[in-house]
C-alpha cells in the first residue's frame, strides 16, 4: 500500500465578462472589471432606480442621507489587497439611485421603540414592518426597490429566542411574495461602518442586481450547459406530523447567470438524520421543472450537458429520477459537494519549507474516478500588484470533496465549472464564495421560501430573494 496520491493540477482563475459583444472586456477581479468596463447589462436598466423607504420615527432623513452617499466617491481603508476605490454608483453602473415619490416613504410611529422589548420583540417588530410593506404594495408601480432601515435599538427583534425566527428571512419572504426587491439597511453594518467604500460596493452591487441588472457573467463558459443547485428546507406543517420539505432548484446557464428558480413542497420524502431525500418521482419532478426553466430562457432548446450540485448524497432513487428526466441530454453529472473534510493542503517552497502563501485556489487532486478534492479557497495571483491574494489571510485552506454519483470523464471539467460558479454571487463584493452559486443561492432560497405561506407553480425571480 502506498501513501501517495495523484499529482494535483491548478486551474486558471476564471475570468468574468463585462460586455455581451466586446470579448476584451474581461477581468478576474469583479470590482476592477466593473470600474474599467461597466456592468454586463449596461444601458438596459431604467434610469433612475427609484427607492422607497421604511424607517424608524425621526430617522427618515438619516436613510435619505445614506442613499445620497451612493453617488459619492470613497477610498478604501480595509481589505487593501483586494478592494478598489468606490467612484460613485453612476460612475460604476451608468444609472442613478433616486428617491421614489413622497407617498412611497413610511416613517414608523414613535411608540414602536418602546414596544420592541422582551421575548415578544421580534413578533411586534415583524408585524409592524409587514403592515408598512402592505401599505407600500399599493404603490408598487412607483418604486423599484424598497429600503428598510433597522437601527441597533431594535436588535432584540432581529431573532426569536424560543423559535426558528429570523427577521431578515421573514421580511424577505413577505416582500418576495409581493414581488418587491428589498434591501435591508442595518445601522451597524451600513450606516456606521467605518470603511465607506466597502459599504458602497456591497450595497451598490445588491441594488443593481435587485433592480434587474447583470453585473458580470462568466467569460469562458462551456456552451449548451445547465448547472442546477438543489437544496431542501425542513419545516413543520400545521399539524403535529409529519414534517414536510420545501425543495428549491436554481438553474444557471453556461454563462453562470440564473435569474429564476423553482420551489415547491415535496411530499414523497425520506428524512434521515435531518437530511431529506426525494423519491424517484419527486426527483423526476424537480429535474423536469428545472429543464422547463432552462428551455424557457433558451428558445425551447435543451442543454447538451447538465451538472447538478447538492450537499447530500444522491440516493439510488434520486439518481434514477434525475437520469429519467434528463435522458435527452448528452451528459449528466450528479455531484455531491461536501464542505467539511479532513483534508488540508500546503504549498512548499524549496526542500519541504512552507511557502509564504497557502495552496493555490483552483488546486485539484483526483482521488479516484468517483472523488476529487477542489480548493475554492487559497492563494490567487493577479489580484493586486504584490502578485498574491489570500482571502481572509488566516487559517489553512480546506478543500471541497466532490463525489460523482453519475457521470464520467476527467475531473477537470467538473472542477473548473465549480470554481467558476463560486464567482457568480451578485449579492457579494468578494472575489469568490466558499460554495458554487448553485448551492449558495439554493440554500438561501430554501431558507426564505420555507417561511412563505404558500408556493405558486410559476418560477420565482431570484432578485426578490437576494
GUFILO-607539 format. One record per residue (C-alpha): residue number from 1; x, y, z. Coordinates in Angstrom, 2 decimals. Layout:
N
<r NUM, <X, Y, Z>>,
...
END
This chain:
466
<r 1, <0.00, 0.00, 0.00>>,
<r 2, <1.28, 3.49, -0.80>>,
<r 3, <0.55, 6.81, 0.88>>,
<r 4, <0.95, 8.71, -2.37>>,
<r 5, <-1.99, 10.40, -4.07>>,
<r 6, <-2.41, 11.51, -7.64>>,
<r 7, <-0.50, 14.63, -8.75>>,
<r 8, <-2.54, 17.80, -8.45>>,
<r 9, <-3.37, 20.33, -11.13>>,
<r 10, <-4.01, 24.04, -10.70>>,
<r 11, <-6.86, 25.52, -12.71>>,
<r 12, <-6.62, 29.06, -14.02>>,
<r 13, <-8.64, 31.68, -12.14>>,
<r 14, <-11.88, 32.12, -14.13>>,
<r 15, <-12.35, 35.40, -15.98>>,
<r 16, <-15.55, 37.43, -15.89>>,
<r 17, <-17.16, 39.14, -18.86>>,
<r 18, <-18.47, 42.70, -18.65>>,
<r 19, <-19.98, 43.14, -22.11>>,
<r 20, <-22.10, 40.84, -24.31>>,
<r 21, <-20.18, 41.50, -27.53>>,
<r 22, <-16.81, 43.08, -26.62>>,
<r 23, <-14.73, 40.00, -25.89>>,
<r 24, <-11.86, 42.02, -24.45>>,
<r 25, <-13.97, 43.44, -21.62>>,
<r 26, <-12.94, 40.80, -19.10>>,
<r 27, <-11.09, 40.56, -15.81>>,
<r 28, <-10.61, 38.06, -13.00>>,
<r 29, <-11.35, 40.81, -10.42>>,
<r 30, <-15.10, 41.65, -10.37>>,
<r 31, <-14.79, 45.16, -8.88>>,
<r 32, <-11.83, 46.14, -11.03>>,
<r 33, <-13.72, 44.92, -14.07>>,
<r 34, <-16.79, 46.99, -13.21>>,
<r 35, <-14.70, 50.16, -12.81>>,
<r 36, <-12.87, 49.56, -16.13>>,
<r 37, <-15.72, 48.32, -18.29>>,
<r 38, <-19.05, 48.90, -16.54>>,
<r 39, <-21.70, 46.20, -15.99>>,
<r 40, <-22.61, 43.47, -18.47>>,
<r 41, <-26.17, 44.82, -18.87>>,
<r 42, <-25.11, 48.44, -19.34>>,
<r 43, <-27.90, 50.59, -20.79>>,
<r 44, <-30.65, 48.04, -20.11>>,
<r 45, <-31.72, 49.16, -16.63>>,
<r 46, <-34.24, 52.03, -16.22>>,
<r 47, <-32.62, 55.24, -15.01>>,
<r 48, <-33.03, 56.20, -12.22>>,
<r 49, <-33.54, 53.27, -9.84>>,
<r 50, <-36.34, 54.55, -7.61>>,
<r 51, <-36.10, 53.74, -3.89>>,
<r 52, <-38.99, 53.56, -1.41>>,
<r 53, <-38.20, 53.55, 2.31>>,
<r 54, <-39.46, 52.36, 5.70>>,
<r 55, <-37.63, 53.94, 8.62>>,
<r 56, <-37.99, 54.43, 12.39>>,
<r 57, <-39.60, 57.56, 13.76>>,
<r 58, <-37.30, 60.54, 13.21>>,
<r 59, <-34.77, 58.62, 11.09>>,
<r 60, <-36.14, 59.20, 7.58>>,
<r 61, <-33.52, 61.81, 6.75>>,
<r 62, <-30.76, 59.54, 8.00>>,
<r 63, <-31.80, 56.92, 5.47>>,
<r 64, <-32.06, 59.57, 2.73>>,
<r 65, <-28.53, 60.67, 3.61>>,
<r 66, <-27.30, 57.11, 3.17>>,
<r 67, <-28.91, 56.97, -0.27>>,
<r 68, <-27.10, 60.16, -1.26>>,
<r 69, <-23.79, 58.62, -0.17>>,
<r 70, <-24.07, 56.14, -3.03>>,
<r 71, <-23.28, 58.92, -5.50>>,
<r 72, <-20.12, 59.96, -3.61>>,
<r 73, <-16.64, 58.56, -4.19>>,
<r 74, <-14.67, 56.88, -1.38>>,
<r 75, <-11.17, 55.49, -0.94>>,
<r 76, <-10.98, 52.07, 0.64>>,
<r 77, <-9.25, 51.59, 4.01>>,
<r 78, <-9.73, 47.84, 4.57>>,
<r 79, <-9.05, 44.66, 2.56>>,
<r 80, <-6.19, 46.59, 1.00>>,
<r 81, <-5.03, 43.63, -1.07>>,
<r 82, <-8.44, 43.31, -2.77>>,
<r 83, <-10.74, 46.34, -2.64>>,
<r 84, <-10.70, 49.16, -5.16>>,
<r 85, <-11.91, 52.72, -4.64>>,
<r 86, <-15.63, 53.39, -4.98>>,
<r 87, <-16.13, 56.03, -7.72>>,
<r 88, <-19.88, 56.55, -7.19>>,
<r 89, <-22.90, 54.49, -8.23>>,
<r 90, <-23.49, 56.26, -11.53>>,
<r 91, <-19.82, 56.00, -12.49>>,
<r 92, <-19.84, 52.24, -11.87>>,
<r 93, <-23.24, 51.20, -13.23>>,
<r 94, <-24.24, 54.05, -15.55>>,
<r 95, <-27.56, 54.71, -13.76>>,
<r 96, <-28.60, 56.81, -10.78>>,
<r 97, <-30.30, 55.99, -7.49>>,
<r 98, <-33.15, 58.39, -6.66>>,
<r 99, <-35.86, 58.76, -4.08>>,
<r 100, <-39.32, 57.49, -5.08>>,
<r 101, <-42.34, 59.87, -4.78>>,
<r 102, <-43.25, 61.21, -1.33>>,
<r 103, <-46.02, 58.70, -0.59>>,
<r 104, <-43.53, 55.84, -1.02>>,
<r 105, <-41.77, 56.70, 2.23>>,
<r 106, <-43.11, 55.48, 5.57>>,
<r 107, <-41.83, 56.64, 8.94>>,
<r 108, <-42.99, 54.33, 11.71>>,
<r 109, <-44.67, 55.55, 14.88>>,
<r 110, <-42.60, 56.56, 17.90>>,
<r 111, <-44.33, 54.06, 20.19>>,
<r 112, <-42.69, 51.17, 18.33>>,
<r 113, <-39.35, 51.81, 20.03>>,
<r 114, <-40.81, 51.03, 23.45>>,
<r 115, <-42.74, 48.04, 22.12>>,
<r 116, <-39.68, 46.25, 20.74>>,
<r 117, <-38.67, 44.79, 24.11>>,
<r 118, <-38.84, 41.44, 25.85>>,
<r 119, <-39.42, 37.98, 24.41>>,
<r 120, <-42.14, 39.21, 22.02>>,
<r 121, <-39.93, 41.92, 20.46>>,
<r 122, <-39.47, 40.00, 17.20>>,
<r 123, <-43.22, 39.43, 16.82>>,
<r 124, <-44.11, 43.07, 17.44>>,
<r 125, <-41.42, 44.40, 15.10>>,
<r 126, <-42.21, 41.94, 12.32>>,
<r 127, <-45.95, 42.66, 12.41>>,
<r 128, <-45.42, 46.42, 12.24>>,
<r 129, <-42.96, 46.18, 9.37>>,
<r 130, <-45.25, 43.83, 7.43>>,
<r 131, <-48.11, 46.33, 7.78>>,
<r 132, <-45.87, 49.04, 6.35>>,
<r 133, <-44.90, 46.77, 3.45>>,
<r 134, <-48.57, 46.13, 2.77>>,
<r 135, <-49.16, 49.90, 2.63>>,
<r 136, <-46.44, 50.31, 0.02>>,
<r 137, <-47.68, 47.40, -2.07>>,
<r 138, <-50.48, 49.63, -3.39>>,
<r 139, <-47.83, 51.98, -4.83>>,
<r 140, <-45.60, 49.24, -6.26>>,
<r 141, <-45.56, 50.86, -9.72>>,
<r 142, <-43.91, 53.98, -8.28>>,
<r 143, <-40.68, 52.41, -6.98>>,
<r 144, <-38.11, 49.78, -7.96>>,
<r 145, <-36.51, 48.80, -4.62>>,
<r 146, <-37.58, 49.08, -1.00>>,
<r 147, <-35.08, 50.10, 1.71>>,
<r 148, <-35.90, 49.14, 5.31>>,
<r 149, <-33.69, 50.73, 7.97>>,
<r 150, <-33.11, 48.64, 11.10>>,
<r 151, <-31.39, 50.53, 13.94>>,
<r 152, <-29.48, 48.80, 16.72>>,
<r 153, <-32.12, 49.83, 19.27>>,
<r 154, <-34.39, 47.21, 17.66>>,
<r 155, <-31.81, 44.40, 17.87>>,
<r 156, <-33.98, 42.38, 20.31>>,
<r 157, <-36.42, 41.95, 17.45>>,
<r 158, <-33.93, 40.60, 14.91>>,
<r 159, <-34.15, 36.98, 16.10>>,
<r 160, <-36.55, 34.98, 18.25>>,
<r 161, <-35.27, 33.46, 21.47>>,
<r 162, <-37.52, 30.41, 21.52>>,
<r 163, <-38.49, 29.72, 17.92>>,
<r 164, <-36.99, 29.49, 14.44>>,
<r 165, <-37.34, 33.18, 13.60>>,
<r 166, <-35.03, 35.45, 11.65>>,
<r 167, <-36.27, 38.96, 10.85>>,
<r 168, <-34.18, 39.18, 7.68>>,
<r 169, <-35.67, 35.99, 6.22>>,
<r 170, <-39.16, 36.85, 7.48>>,
<r 171, <-39.12, 40.20, 5.68>>,
<r 172, <-37.62, 38.71, 2.53>>,
<r 173, <-40.41, 36.13, 2.42>>,
<r 174, <-43.04, 38.87, 2.80>>,
<r 175, <-41.59, 41.14, 0.09>>,
<r 176, <-40.80, 38.29, -2.31>>,
<r 177, <-44.42, 37.15, -2.17>>,
<r 178, <-45.33, 40.69, -3.30>>,
<r 179, <-42.60, 40.90, -5.99>>,
<r 180, <-40.81, 43.71, -4.14>>,
<r 181, <-36.98, 43.75, -4.17>>,
<r 182, <-35.82, 44.51, -0.62>>,
<r 183, <-32.59, 45.99, 0.69>>,
<r 184, <-32.27, 45.84, 4.47>>,
<r 185, <-30.04, 48.61, 5.83>>,
<r 186, <-28.59, 47.78, 9.25>>,
<r 187, <-27.23, 50.62, 11.35>>,
<r 188, <-24.16, 48.65, 12.44>>,
<r 189, <-23.39, 47.13, 9.04>>,
<r 190, <-24.18, 50.09, 6.77>>,
<r 191, <-24.74, 53.46, 8.38>>,
<r 192, <-21.94, 53.44, 10.95>>,
<r 193, <-19.48, 51.02, 9.36>>,
<r 194, <-16.18, 52.93, 9.05>>,
<r 195, <-14.99, 51.86, 5.57>>,
<r 196, <-17.50, 53.62, 3.32>>,
<r 197, <-16.03, 52.22, 0.10>>,
<r 198, <-16.64, 48.69, 1.38>>,
<r 199, <-20.24, 49.52, 2.30>>,
<r 200, <-20.93, 51.19, -1.05>>,
<r 201, <-19.58, 48.24, -3.04>>,
<r 202, <-21.73, 45.75, -1.13>>,
<r 203, <-24.91, 47.84, -1.23>>,
<r 204, <-24.30, 49.14, -4.75>>,
<r 205, <-23.91, 45.67, -6.26>>,
<r 206, <-27.03, 44.47, -4.44>>,
<r 207, <-29.11, 47.44, -5.63>>,
<r 208, <-28.08, 46.99, -9.26>>,
<r 209, <-28.82, 43.24, -9.27>>,
<r 210, <-32.11, 43.66, -7.41>>,
<r 211, <-33.18, 46.25, -9.97>>,
<r 212, <-32.74, 43.59, -12.65>>,
<r 213, <-29.17, 44.34, -13.71>>,
<r 214, <-26.44, 41.82, -14.58>>,
<r 215, <-23.06, 42.98, -13.21>>,
<r 216, <-21.00, 40.27, -14.95>>,
<r 217, <-21.10, 36.81, -16.50>>,
<r 218, <-18.56, 34.05, -16.93>>,
<r 219, <-16.20, 34.77, -19.83>>,
<r 220, <-15.19, 31.24, -20.86>>,
<r 221, <-18.32, 29.17, -20.45>>,
<r 222, <-18.96, 25.71, -21.80>>,
<r 223, <-21.82, 26.21, -24.29>>,
<r 224, <-25.19, 24.47, -24.01>>,
<r 225, <-24.61, 23.52, -20.38>>,
<r 226, <-27.01, 23.88, -17.46>>,
<r 227, <-25.92, 23.99, -13.83>>,
<r 228, <-28.52, 23.12, -11.22>>,
<r 229, <-28.33, 23.53, -7.46>>,
<r 230, <-30.76, 21.66, -5.22>>,
<r 231, <-31.49, 22.44, -1.60>>,
<r 232, <-34.16, 21.43, 0.88>>,
<r 233, <-35.65, 23.12, 3.92>>,
<r 234, <-37.45, 21.20, 6.63>>,
<r 235, <-40.36, 22.92, 8.26>>,
<r 236, <-43.26, 21.90, 10.47>>,
<r 237, <-46.70, 21.57, 8.97>>,
<r 238, <-49.85, 22.90, 10.63>>,
<r 239, <-50.42, 19.54, 12.28>>,
<r 240, <-48.00, 17.82, 14.60>>,
<r 241, <-46.57, 15.46, 11.99>>,
<r 242, <-45.15, 14.75, 9.57>>,
<r 243, <-42.68, 17.44, 8.70>>,
<r 244, <-42.51, 18.27, 5.04>>,
<r 245, <-39.87, 19.63, 2.72>>,
<r 246, <-39.55, 22.72, 0.61>>,
<r 247, <-37.38, 21.90, -2.39>>,
<r 248, <-35.54, 24.63, -4.31>>,
<r 249, <-33.79, 24.27, -7.63>>,
<r 250, <-31.73, 27.14, -9.04>>,
<r 251, <-30.82, 26.80, -12.73>>,
<r 252, <-27.84, 28.56, -14.31>>,
<r 253, <-26.92, 28.62, -17.96>>,
<r 254, <-23.46, 28.18, -19.43>>,
<r 255, <-22.51, 31.77, -18.61>>,
<r 256, <-23.45, 31.34, -14.97>>,
<r 257, <-26.50, 33.58, -14.97>>,
<r 258, <-29.68, 32.31, -13.35>>,
<r 259, <-32.37, 34.81, -12.55>>,
<r 260, <-35.24, 32.41, -11.79>>,
<r 261, <-35.77, 29.29, -9.73>>,
<r 262, <-38.43, 26.74, -8.88>>,
<r 263, <-39.67, 25.87, -5.40>>,
<r 264, <-42.41, 23.60, -4.19>>,
<r 265, <-43.43, 21.45, -1.23>>,
<r 266, <-42.27, 17.89, -1.80>>,
<r 267, <-44.21, 15.04, -0.19>>,
<r 268, <-42.54, 11.78, -1.22>>,
<r 269, <-39.54, 12.30, 1.03>>,
<r 270, <-37.46, 10.25, 3.43>>,
<r 271, <-35.74, 12.18, 6.22>>,
<r 272, <-32.56, 10.61, 7.55>>,
<r 273, <-30.71, 12.47, 10.31>>,
<r 274, <-32.48, 15.70, 9.29>>,
<r 275, <-31.37, 15.22, 5.68>>,
<r 276, <-34.26, 14.85, 3.23>>,
<r 277, <-34.00, 12.52, 0.25>>,
<r 278, <-36.52, 12.56, -2.61>>,
<r 279, <-38.31, 9.63, -4.15>>,
<r 280, <-37.69, 8.81, -7.81>>,
<r 281, <-40.95, 10.55, -8.71>>,
<r 282, <-40.09, 13.73, -6.76>>,
<r 283, <-36.58, 13.95, -8.24>>,
<r 284, <-38.05, 13.47, -11.72>>,
<r 285, <-40.47, 16.29, -10.94>>,
<r 286, <-37.85, 18.80, -9.79>>,
<r 287, <-35.49, 17.99, -12.68>>,
<r 288, <-38.30, 18.29, -15.22>>,
<r 289, <-39.32, 21.69, -13.84>>,
<r 290, <-35.70, 22.79, -13.86>>,
<r 291, <-35.34, 21.82, -17.52>>,
<r 292, <-38.54, 23.70, -18.35>>,
<r 293, <-37.00, 26.77, -16.76>>,
<r 294, <-33.83, 26.41, -18.85>>,
<r 295, <-35.81, 25.88, -22.07>>,
<r 296, <-37.92, 28.99, -21.45>>,
<r 297, <-34.75, 31.07, -21.42>>,
<r 298, <-33.19, 29.34, -24.43>>,
<r 299, <-35.91, 29.31, -27.11>>,
<r 300, <-37.07, 25.80, -26.23>>,
<r 301, <-33.62, 24.20, -26.59>>,
<r 302, <-32.47, 21.57, -24.12>>,
<r 303, <-28.89, 21.67, -22.81>>,
<r 304, <-26.40, 19.14, -24.09>>,
<r 305, <-24.88, 18.77, -20.64>>,
<r 306, <-26.34, 19.12, -17.15>>,
<r 307, <-24.40, 19.32, -13.89>>,
<r 308, <-26.39, 19.01, -10.65>>,
<r 309, <-24.97, 20.05, -7.27>>,
<r 310, <-26.27, 19.19, -3.82>>,
<r 311, <-24.59, 18.80, -0.44>>,
<r 312, <-26.05, 15.40, 0.47>>,
<r 313, <-25.53, 12.15, -1.39>>,
<r 314, <-27.72, 11.16, -4.31>>,
<r 315, <-29.68, 8.10, -3.25>>,
<r 316, <-30.36, 5.41, -5.87>>,
<r 317, <-33.95, 6.59, -6.42>>,
<r 318, <-32.77, 10.18, -6.81>>,
<r 319, <-30.23, 9.12, -9.44>>,
<r 320, <-32.91, 7.18, -11.34>>,
<r 321, <-35.34, 10.11, -11.24>>,
<r 322, <-32.71, 12.61, -12.41>>,
<r 323, <-31.47, 10.44, -15.29>>,
<r 324, <-35.03, 9.73, -16.38>>,
<r 325, <-35.85, 13.44, -16.55>>,
<r 326, <-32.55, 14.31, -18.29>>,
<r 327, <-32.49, 11.46, -20.80>>,
<r 328, <-32.28, 13.84, -23.78>>,
<r 329, <-29.02, 15.36, -22.52>>,
<r 330, <-25.74, 14.00, -23.87>>,
<r 331, <-24.00, 14.14, -20.47>>,
<r 332, <-25.29, 14.32, -16.89>>,
<r 333, <-23.11, 14.81, -13.81>>,
<r 334, <-24.68, 14.39, -10.37>>,
<r 335, <-22.16, 15.90, -7.96>>,
<r 336, <-22.27, 15.87, -4.18>>,
<r 337, <-20.32, 18.81, -2.73>>,
<r 338, <-19.00, 18.12, 0.79>>,
<r 339, <-17.76, 21.17, 2.71>>,
<r 340, <-16.36, 19.54, 5.82>>,
<r 341, <-13.39, 17.29, 5.05>>,
<r 342, <-10.34, 16.14, 6.95>>,
<r 343, <-8.01, 17.18, 4.15>>,
<r 344, <-5.57, 20.07, 4.26>>,
<r 345, <-3.18, 21.40, 1.68>>,
<r 346, <0.07, 23.35, 1.96>>,
<r 347, <2.35, 24.98, -0.58>>,
<r 348, <6.04, 24.22, -0.20>>,
<r 349, <8.99, 26.32, -1.24>>,
<r 350, <12.35, 24.64, -1.59>>,
<r 351, <13.05, 21.50, 0.39>>,
<r 352, <9.88, 20.93, 2.41>>,
<r 353, <9.85, 24.52, 3.56>>,
<r 354, <6.44, 26.15, 3.86>>,
<r 355, <5.83, 28.89, 1.30>>,
<r 356, <4.77, 32.38, 2.32>>,
<r 357, <1.30, 31.80, 0.85>>,
<r 358, <-1.01, 28.78, 1.04>>,
<r 359, <-2.03, 26.31, -1.64>>,
<r 360, <-3.33, 27.91, -4.83>>,
<r 361, <-7.06, 28.38, -5.31>>,
<r 362, <-8.18, 26.06, -8.08>>,
<r 363, <-5.93, 23.18, -6.98>>,
<r 364, <-7.49, 19.82, -7.84>>,
<r 365, <-6.46, 16.39, -6.56>>,
<r 366, <-8.05, 13.39, -8.24>>,
<r 367, <-8.59, 10.76, -5.52>>,
<r 368, <-10.27, 8.21, -7.79>>,
<r 369, <-12.83, 8.05, -10.62>>,
<r 370, <-15.60, 8.94, -8.13>>,
<r 371, <-13.97, 11.53, -5.83>>,
<r 372, <-11.77, 14.59, -6.11>>,
<r 373, <-10.64, 17.46, -3.92>>,
<r 374, <-11.03, 21.09, -5.06>>,
<r 375, <-9.66, 24.11, -3.23>>,
<r 376, <-12.05, 27.04, -3.76>>,
<r 377, <-10.19, 28.88, -1.00>>,
<r 378, <-6.49, 29.59, -1.48>>,
<r 379, <-3.93, 31.92, -2.97>>,
<r 380, <-4.82, 33.82, -6.16>>,
<r 381, <-2.33, 35.57, -8.43>>,
<r 382, <-3.10, 38.71, -10.41>>,
<r 383, <-5.50, 40.39, -7.97>>,
<r 384, <-3.07, 43.04, -6.73>>,
<r 385, <0.44, 44.30, -7.54>>,
<r 386, <2.04, 42.00, -4.93>>,
<r 387, <1.06, 39.00, -7.04>>,
<r 388, <-0.62, 37.10, -4.22>>,
<r 389, <-4.06, 37.31, -2.64>>,
<r 390, <-5.31, 35.06, 0.16>>,
<r 391, <-8.87, 35.96, 1.14>>,
<r 392, <-9.14, 36.43, 4.89>>,
<r 393, <-5.38, 35.91, 5.26>>,
<r 394, <-5.79, 33.32, 8.01>>,
<r 395, <-6.06, 29.57, 8.61>>,
<r 396, <-5.10, 26.70, 6.33>>,
<r 397, <-7.43, 26.36, 3.32>>,
<r 398, <-9.58, 23.24, 3.27>>,
<r 399, <-10.89, 21.73, 0.05>>,
<r 400, <-14.34, 20.72, -1.06>>,
<r 401, <-14.77, 17.00, -1.63>>,
<r 402, <-16.56, 16.36, -4.90>>,
<r 403, <-18.31, 12.98, -5.15>>,
<r 404, <-19.72, 11.92, -8.50>>,
<r 405, <-22.89, 9.79, -8.28>>,
<r 406, <-23.50, 9.80, -12.05>>,
<r 407, <-21.38, 10.85, -15.00>>,
<r 408, <-17.89, 10.14, -16.24>>,
<r 409, <-14.86, 11.81, -17.77>>,
<r 410, <-11.97, 13.83, -16.34>>,
<r 411, <-12.47, 15.75, -13.11>>,
<r 412, <-11.01, 18.93, -14.62>>,
<r 413, <-14.30, 19.90, -16.32>>,
<r 414, <-16.39, 19.41, -13.17>>,
<r 415, <-13.85, 21.24, -11.01>>,
<r 416, <-13.48, 24.11, -13.50>>,
<r 417, <-17.24, 24.71, -13.55>>,
<r 418, <-17.48, 24.56, -9.75>>,
<r 419, <-14.59, 27.01, -9.42>>,
<r 420, <-16.16, 29.45, -11.89>>,
<r 421, <-19.58, 29.31, -10.24>>,
<r 422, <-18.03, 30.40, -6.94>>,
<r 423, <-17.60, 33.86, -8.56>>,
<r 424, <-21.22, 34.37, -9.61>>,
<r 425, <-22.81, 35.75, -6.43>>,
<r 426, <-24.07, 39.22, -7.38>>,
<r 427, <-25.09, 39.88, -3.77>>,
<r 428, <-21.49, 39.94, -2.57>>,
<r 429, <-18.46, 42.07, -3.41>>,
<r 430, <-15.94, 39.29, -2.65>>,
<r 431, <-13.75, 37.61, -5.26>>,
<r 432, <-15.44, 34.27, -4.59>>,
<r 433, <-17.72, 32.39, -2.20>>,
<r 434, <-16.95, 29.20, -0.25>>,
<r 435, <-19.51, 27.30, -2.36>>,
<r 436, <-20.56, 27.45, -6.01>>,
<r 437, <-23.50, 29.78, -6.53>>,
<r 438, <-25.68, 26.80, -7.46>>,
<r 439, <-25.61, 25.77, -3.81>>,
<r 440, <-25.16, 29.18, -2.18>>,
<r 441, <-28.30, 30.56, -3.82>>,
<r 442, <-30.29, 27.35, -3.36>>,
<r 443, <-29.55, 27.33, 0.39>>,
<r 444, <-30.62, 30.97, 0.74>>,
<r 445, <-33.76, 30.37, -1.28>>,
<r 446, <-34.80, 27.33, 0.75>>,
<r 447, <-34.25, 29.24, 3.99>>,
<r 448, <-36.60, 32.02, 2.88>>,
<r 449, <-39.30, 30.16, 0.96>>,
<r 450, <-39.99, 27.85, 3.89>>,
<r 451, <-41.37, 30.95, 5.65>>,
<r 452, <-43.79, 31.72, 2.82>>,
<r 453, <-47.37, 30.58, 3.50>>,
<r 454, <-47.83, 29.09, 0.04>>,
<r 455, <-45.76, 28.34, -3.05>>,
<r 456, <-47.04, 29.01, -6.55>>,
<r 457, <-46.46, 26.88, -9.60>>,
<r 458, <-44.67, 29.60, -11.59>>,
<r 459, <-40.92, 30.22, -11.33>>,
<r 460, <-39.66, 32.86, -8.91>>,
<r 461, <-37.24, 35.65, -9.78>>,
<r 462, <-34.20, 35.41, -7.58>>,
<r 463, <-33.77, 39.17, -7.28>>,
<r 464, <-36.75, 39.26, -4.91>>,
<r 465, <-34.91, 36.90, -2.52>>,
<r 466, <-31.42, 38.45, -2.56>>,
END
